[in-house]
Amino acid sequence: MRVVSVEMRDFRSYVRAEAVLGEGLTVVYGPNGAGKSNLLEAIYYGCTGRSARARNERELVRFGARATRVVVALDDGARAHELTVGYEAPAGGERAVKRMSADGAPVERLLDVEARPLLSVFQPDRLELVKGPPAVRRAHLDQVVCAVWPARASVRRDYSGVLAQRNALLGRIRSGQASDATLPTWDRELAVRAIELRADREAAVTLLAGSFAEHASELGISGAASLDYRPRSRAANEDEFVAELQERLPGDLERGFSTHGPHRDELAILRDGRELRVYGSQGEQRLALLSLLMAERAVIARERHRTPLMLLDDVMSELDATRRELLAEELSSGGQSVIATTDLAHVPGASAASVTRLRVADGAILSEALAA
């Protein structure tokens, strides 16, 4: 699935604009503040129905406007498709209005639409994936599981639902509003889903490990880079997991929530056995993030025969010439990629005929031919 173009209306800094992407590498260039990051965000928003940067969608609406709309045109090689996201910010006591559609038909979630591209995003604040808390890495790993095996997406949702029910019961027992008579039922339900979720995560890390180490070595991380999934539970089956829950029940009742299970697991990103979030420099953490994203792209392409579209914002500025060459070569080897940069010279091969170049200036997106 290829993104042909993205059309924006009142999105961030754009009044009206359209960008036509190339089949391979597209380089978006222009000065700081011109709107390069906004264009990448619009592509992501139009394909997923959510922002990779903003927590409040009101931030996406251009200052002075009430609503925004993004339309993404796609091509799967056989037919054209279109994804649309419209958002109207609340005014007064009104509620925000958001509408999404796929090929003209309303949908609740674009993430459930088969005719949409898979995406992978690099932006500076995503370093939180390497140096942030375990919850960030758990959530990301669960997203990888869903991307590789879409049918397993329900496992994480089911686990979260049962966990919420067990936590609610623990809270009521703690306050004396309920008995523990039904707790064994929820323990068993949690155990079933916990074992499944742990197995999915372990399988995903096993698939990623080799490719991650290879990309890390190519990008120049010194030492041996590795991934280590660290589950809290050592249970070999559901009965053993239930036993672990029962051992921790006094503490859970004291706190009023479940302290044991996959929601407390960790994905460690290591170099020579030491965690990069603690012992890695900013540059090493940046390379580790790139290596992880490239590994995920390779695994998804192999397992699903669909190469994710990569959106890379400000990725080249802190890489040396050798690493820029390696990254550009990798991105040009297959699939679609969009790189935002302030300087075309930072992207090796940007002048090649196979590369699409878009210049962003004064709220407009111009192809190189139009800009000449």
N, C-alpha and C positions, 0 to 999 in steps of 0.2 A: 504494500500500500504506500503510495507516494503522495506527499503534499504538493499540489500544483501551485496553489496561491493562498494568501490570507488577505481578507479585506476587513478593514477596521473603520468604525464610525464612532467618534467621540471616545476613543480608547486612550487613556493616559494623556500623552502629549499630542495625539493625532486627532485632527478634526475629521478628515476623510483620507484614507490612504490604502494602497494595495501593494503587496509585494509578491512577485512571481519567483518561485524558487527553482533552482536547477535540479536535475535528476541525481546529481552526486553532491559535490561540495558547493555551498553558497557562502560567500564571505560578505558580511554586512559591516561597512566601515564608516567612520565619521568621528567628529570630535566628541569629547565627553559631554554628556547632557543632551545629545542630539536626538536620542530616542531609540538607540540600538537595542538596549535591554527591553524596552517596551515592545518592540517588534517580536523578540523571542518570546516574551511573556504572552503576547497575543496569540502566537502559534500554539503555545501550550494550552492556553485558556480555551481556544476554539476547538482543540482536539480532546480535551478532558472535562471541560465545564468548570474548572477551578484554576486558581492562580498558583504559580509556583513561588510567588513572592509575597503577595498580600494576604493578610488574614481577614481583612474587611473588604468585601467586593466594592464598597463605595469608593475605595481608593482607585479603582480601575476607571471610573467615570471621569472624563476630562473636566477640569475645573470650569464651572459655569454651565455645564450640561446636566441633564437629568438622567440620561440613559446612555448605555453603550451597546454596541452590537459587533460581533465578530463572526465572519463567515469563512470557513476553510473549504477549499475545493480539493478533492482527492481523485486519484486514479489508481485502480488496482490492476491495470493492464488489460482489463476486459471492458470496464465501464467506468463512468465518472460517478462520484458521490459528493455529497455536500453536508457539512456539519455547521450548525448555526447555534450561537449562544447570544441571548439578549438579556440584559439586566437593567432594570429601572430602579434607581435609588429611592428610598422612602422619603416622603415629604410630610411634615406635620405628624399626624398620628397614623399615617398610612404605613402599610407594610411594603417591603421591597418585593419587586416582581421579577422573577427569573424564568425564562423560557428557553428550552433547548429542543433541537430537532435534528433528525438524521434523514437525509433525502426527503425533506418536507414533512416527515411524520414526527409528531411530538414524542419526546422521550423523557423519562425521569432522570436517567443517568447516562451520560455519554460513555462512561467507562464500560457499560454493558453492550455498547454497539460494536458489532463485529467489524463493520466497515469503518474502522478508524485505525490510524497508525499507532504503534507502540512508541513511546518516547523515553529518552534518557536526558537528564538535564545536569549540566555543570554550571554553577554560578558561585561566586566567592563565599556567600553565606552557607553554602552546602558543606563547607568544611566542618560544620557541626556534626555531620555524619561520622567523621573520624574522631573529632576531639570532644564531642558533646556527650550527654548522658546515654546510658544503655537503651532507654526507651526509643531514642531516635534510630538506633541501629536495628532494634527489633522490628520497628514499624517498616523500615526499609527492606529488611529481609523478607518480611511477609509480603511486601509488594513484589519482590522478585519471585517468590513462590507463585503468586497469582499470575505473573507475566509468563512464567515458564509452563505452569500447569493451571490454566484458567478454571478447570473443574474443581480445583481444591480451594478456591476462594472462600467457600462457605465454611471451611474448617475454622478459620480465624474468627469469622463472625459468630459462629456457634459457640466457640470457646468464650468469647467476650460476653455473650448473652448469658451463658450458664454462670460465669464468674460473677456477673452483676447480680444474678439471683442469689447465689450463695452469699455474697457480701451483704445483700439486703437482709437475708435471714440471720446472719451473724450479728448484724446491728440490732435487729429486733430481739434476739436472744440476750444480747448484752444489756439491753435496756429493760429486760423482763417482760417484753410484749409478746414473746413467742417461746415455744418449747423447742428442744432440739430433736423432736421426733422425726422430722422430715429431712434432717441434715444428711443422714447416710445416702438418701436418694440423690441429693445434689452433689455429694462427694463422688458418687459413682458416675454421674453425668459429666462432672468436671474431669474425672480421670480418663474417660473414653476420649474426650476431645483433646485433652492435654497430651496424651500419647500420640494422637494423630498429628497435632500441631508440631510437636517436637520432631517427629519423623520427617515431616515436610521440610522443616528448617534444616535439619541435618543433611537431607538429600540435596537441597539447594546449595549449601556450603560445600558439599563434596563436589558438585558440578563446577562451582566457581573457583575452587582452590588452585587448581593447576593453571588456569588461564590468568588468575590474579597474579600468581607468582611470576608467570612469564611476562606479563605486561609491566609489572613493577621492575623487573630486571631490565627490560628494554628501555624503560623511561629513566632508568638510572638510580633507582633506590639502592643504596649500598646495603649489602647483607641480604639475607634470605627473608623475603616478605611472605607472610602466610595469614590465613584466616582460621580462627578457632572459635567454634560454637561451644558455649559453655552453659549447658542446662543446669538448673538448680536441682532437678530431680534425677536420681539414678535408678528409678524404677524401671524394671524390665517389662512390666505389664500393668494392667489396670489395678489389679489387687494390691500390688506393691505401692502404686501411687496413692491409693486410698489409705493404705497403712501410713504413708508419709504424712498425709493430711491429718490423720487422727493423732499422730505424734505431736503435731504443731497446733492442735485445736485449742489448748489453753491460751497460747499466745494470740491466736486469731480472735478468740472471744474477748481477750483483754483489749485488743486494738479495734475490733469491730470490722475487720476485713481479712481477706485471704493473703497470707504472706508467702505462699509457696505455689509454684507452678510456672509455666512458660512465660507468664507476664513479668517474671523476674529474671529471665535468662539474659545472657550477654553474648554479643558477637564481638570478639576481640580482633583488632587489626594489628598485626605484629610485624616487627623487623628483628630478626635474630632472637625471637622469643620474647621481646619486650614490647609493651603496648605503645604504639605510636601516639596515642592520645596524650600520653604522659611524657614519653621520652623522645618523641619526634619533633623536629623543627617545623616551622610553618611551611617551608618548602617541601619537606618530606611528607607532611600531611596532605599537601596539595597533590603531590605525585601519587600518593596512596589512593586518594579519592578518584583521580583520573584512571588509575589502574583498575579500581573496583568497577567503575562505570564501563570501561572498555571490556572487562571480563564479562560483565553481565550482558553487554551487547553481543559478544561472541557466543555466549551460551544460549541466549534466546534465539539468535539466528540459527544456531545448529539444531536446537530442540523443536522450534516452531516453524523454521524455514521462513521467518519474517525478521528482517533486520530493523531494529528500532531507529527512529529518527533521533539524531543527537543534536541537542541545542547547547552550545558552549559559549558562555559569556565571560569575556576577559580571561581567557584561558592561556593565551600566549605570552602575555606581558611579563610574567614571572618565570618563564622557561628560558633556558639558554638555547643557543642556535641548534645544537645537536638534538635536544629534546623536541624542539619545534619541528624539526625535520621528521623525526620518528612519529610524532603525533599526526602530522599532516599526511604522511605516508599511510598510516593506519586508517585514517578517516577516508582517504581516497581509494581504499581497497574494496569498498562496496558499501551500499546503502546510502542514505541521505544524511547530510550533516549541515548545520548552519553555525558558523563562527562569527561572533561579534568582536570587532577590534577597532582600536583607534588608528592603527597604522597597517596598511596592506603589507608593508615589508615584514611585519611580524608573522605572516602566514606564508610559509614556503610554498611555491607553486601557485600563488594566488593569481598570477598573470597568465596561467595556462588557459588555452581555449576551452577546456572542459569545465572550468570553474566559473560559476555565476557570481558576479560582483554587483552589490547593491550599495549605493552611497546614500546615507541618511543626513539630511540637512534641512533646517527650517520647516520641520513638520512634514517633509516630503520624502518619499523613497524613490530613488532614481536608479535605473540600471546604468551600467557603465557607458553603454552606448548613448543613452539620453543625457548623461552627465558630461560627455565629451564636448 
